[in-house]
Amino acid sequence: MPNIKIVTEVAGRICAMPVQVGGTVADGDEIVVIEAMKMEIPVPSPASGTITSLLVKLNDVVAEGQAIAIVAN
């Protein structure tokens, strides 16, 4: 099973995390929601699989291009 690192394309604050480590996601499911410029921007999973690691927590501030989770498919 290859691991896929999920990165954010925007900088901002993590305002929602609808997944948990060990949970399964489908291609396109939201991994986290980032608040940036008074907007909520979802970060989708690029593939189906199992969340093996969450690299951020609620209210963390993230940078553009930062890894936020790892999915094994």
C-alpha positions as CSV (number, residue, x, y, z in Angstrom):
1,M,0.0,0.0,0.0
2,P,1.6,3.3,-1.0
3,N,1.2,6.2,1.4
4,I,-0.1,9.5,0.0
5,K,0.8,12.7,1.7
6,I,-2.0,15.2,1.6
7,V,-0.9,18.9,1.5
8,T,-2.9,22.1,1.6
9,E,-2.9,24.6,-1.2
10,V,-3.7,27.6,1.1
11,A,-2.4,29.0,4.3
12,G,-4.8,29.5,7.2
13,R,-6.2,28.0,10.4
14,I,-7.7,24.4,10.7
15,C,-11.3,25.0,11.7
16,A,-12.7,21.5,11.2
17,M,-11.4,18.0,11.0
18,P,-14.2,15.6,9.9
19,V,-11.9,12.5,9.9
20,Q,-9.9,10.5,12.4
21,V,-6.8,8.3,12.3
22,G,-8.0,4.8,11.2
23,G,-11.0,6.1,9.4
24,T,-11.6,5.5,5.7
25,V,-12.0,8.1,3.1
26,A,-13.1,8.1,-0.5
27,D,-11.5,10.1,-3.3
28,G,-12.7,13.7,-2.8
29,D,-13.8,13.4,0.9
30,E,-12.8,16.3,3.1
31,I,-9.8,15.7,5.3
32,V,-9.8,19.2,7.0
33,V,-11.4,22.6,6.5
34,I,-9.1,25.6,6.5
35,E,-10.3,29.1,7.4
36,A,-8.5,31.6,5.2
37,M,-9.5,35.2,4.2
38,K,-12.8,34.7,6.1
39,M,-13.6,31.7,3.8
40,E,-13.8,28.0,4.7
41,I,-11.8,26.0,2.2
42,P,-12.0,22.1,2.3
43,V,-8.9,20.0,1.6
44,P,-10.0,16.9,-0.2
45,S,-8.4,13.4,-0.2
46,P,-6.8,12.7,-3.6
47,A,-7.5,9.0,-3.3
48,S,-9.5,6.4,-1.4
49,G,-7.9,4.8,1.6
50,T,-7.4,4.8,5.3
51,I,-6.1,7.8,7.3
52,T,-2.9,6.6,8.9
53,S,-1.7,9.9,10.3
54,L,-3.1,13.4,11.0
55,L,-0.2,15.9,11.1
56,V,-2.2,18.8,12.3
57,K,-4.8,19.5,15.0
58,L,-7.8,21.7,15.3
59,N,-6.9,25.5,15.4
60,D,-3.4,24.9,14.1
61,V,-2.1,27.5,11.6
62,V,-0.8,25.9,8.4
63,A,1.3,27.2,5.6
64,E,0.7,26.7,1.9
65,G,2.1,23.3,0.8
66,Q,2.2,21.9,4.3
67,A,1.5,18.2,4.8
68,I,-1.7,17.7,6.9
69,A,-2.4,14.0,6.7
70,I,-1.2,10.6,5.3
71,V,-3.6,8.2,3.5
72,A,-2.7,4.6,2.7
73,N,-4.6,3.2,-0.2
